[in-house]
Amino acid sequence: PAFHAGSPTRQSTNTMAAAAPASGAGTSKSGEGSFKDDSKQADVRLSNIVAAKAVADAVRTSLGPKGMDKMIQGKDGEVIITNDGATILSHMSVFHPTAKMLVELSKSQDIEAG
């Protein structure tokens, strides 16, 4: 199943994106190459937050003692029923770079923890 966190609009900017400290990304020692407009930085930051929340929402209902099972249908028609977050994320097709990073993090954590 394809998973794509939608691109946010400027109207949906929340206080988390506005309150995040500027990290100095995009600046150089000479000042060249720095962003003239902070809206691009805010858009990228907001897009990352939306993608991370979307991945978390996909797994959230399967966590805890009252966690629900998820039914996942693959491209070949294979059906998997699981409540394991790592399995759910490994079967998702993600496109956003931040979401991909979270899925890879989940795989690494599953390998380490067992």
N, C-alpha and C positions, 0 to 999 in steps of 0.2 A: 504494500500500500504506500502510495506516495504521501509525503508529509512536507508541507511547505508553510512556513510561518509567513503570513501576509506582510507586505511592506506597510509600515504605519504611515499615517498622514500627520502633518503638522498639527492638525486639530486635536489629535489624540495624545499630545505630549502631556505626560503626567509629572508630578512633582519629583519622582525618583530620578527621571532623566535630567530635570533642571537642577536638582540639588547635587548631582554627582560632581566631584571636583574635577577641574580640568587637569589633565595629566601632562600637558605640554606636547601632545602628539602632533606631528606635522610641523614642528618648529625646528629650526636649525640655529647654529651659533650666530650666524650672520643675520638672522631674521628673515632670510629669503625662504620661500617655500612655505611660509606659515599661512594658515587659513585667514583670509580677509574677513570671512563671515563665519560666525560660530554655528550657523544653522546646519551646515554640513556635519560638523562634529556631533551636534545634538541629534540629527537624523540617524547617523550611524549608531550612536549610543542607544537610542530608542529602539532601533531595529534589533540590536543585540539583546536588549532586555525583553522585547516581545518574543523573540525566538527562544530564549531560555525559559520564559514562562510557558510557552506552548509545549515544549518538551516536558516540562514538569507537570503540566496539566494532563498530558497523555499517560503519565505513569501514576499520578497522584491517587487515583481511585483504586489502584491495586495494592497499595501499601497498608500496613498495619494489620491488626487482628481481624478487622472486618473488611479486609481488602477483597475486591471483586475480581473474578477471573476475566481475562480479555480473550476474545476470539479473533484470531488473526488469519486471514486468508491470503496465501501467497499467490504469485503470478500463475503458478501451475495448478492452482485450485486446492492445494494442500491446506488443511485447516489445523491450526494449532490453538490449543486452549491453555493459557498460562496466567499466573499472577506474578511472575518473576519480572521485575523491572528491566534487568539486563536483557532478557529474552525479548521483551516487548520492544526495547530500543534497537536491538540488533536486527529485528525484522522490519524496521521502519526505513523508508527511503527519505533521507533528509537532504535539502538543498542549501540551506543557509549555513555559512561557515561556522557560526557559533553553535548552532544545533549539532553540526557534525562533530565539533570538538566535544560537546557533552556526551554524544553517543560513544565516541572513542574513549572518553574518560570512564564511562560506564563499563566498557569492555575491559579496560585495563584494571579497574577496581575488581571486577568479577574474577579475573585471572589471579590477581594477588590474594584476594580474600577467599576465593574458592567457592 
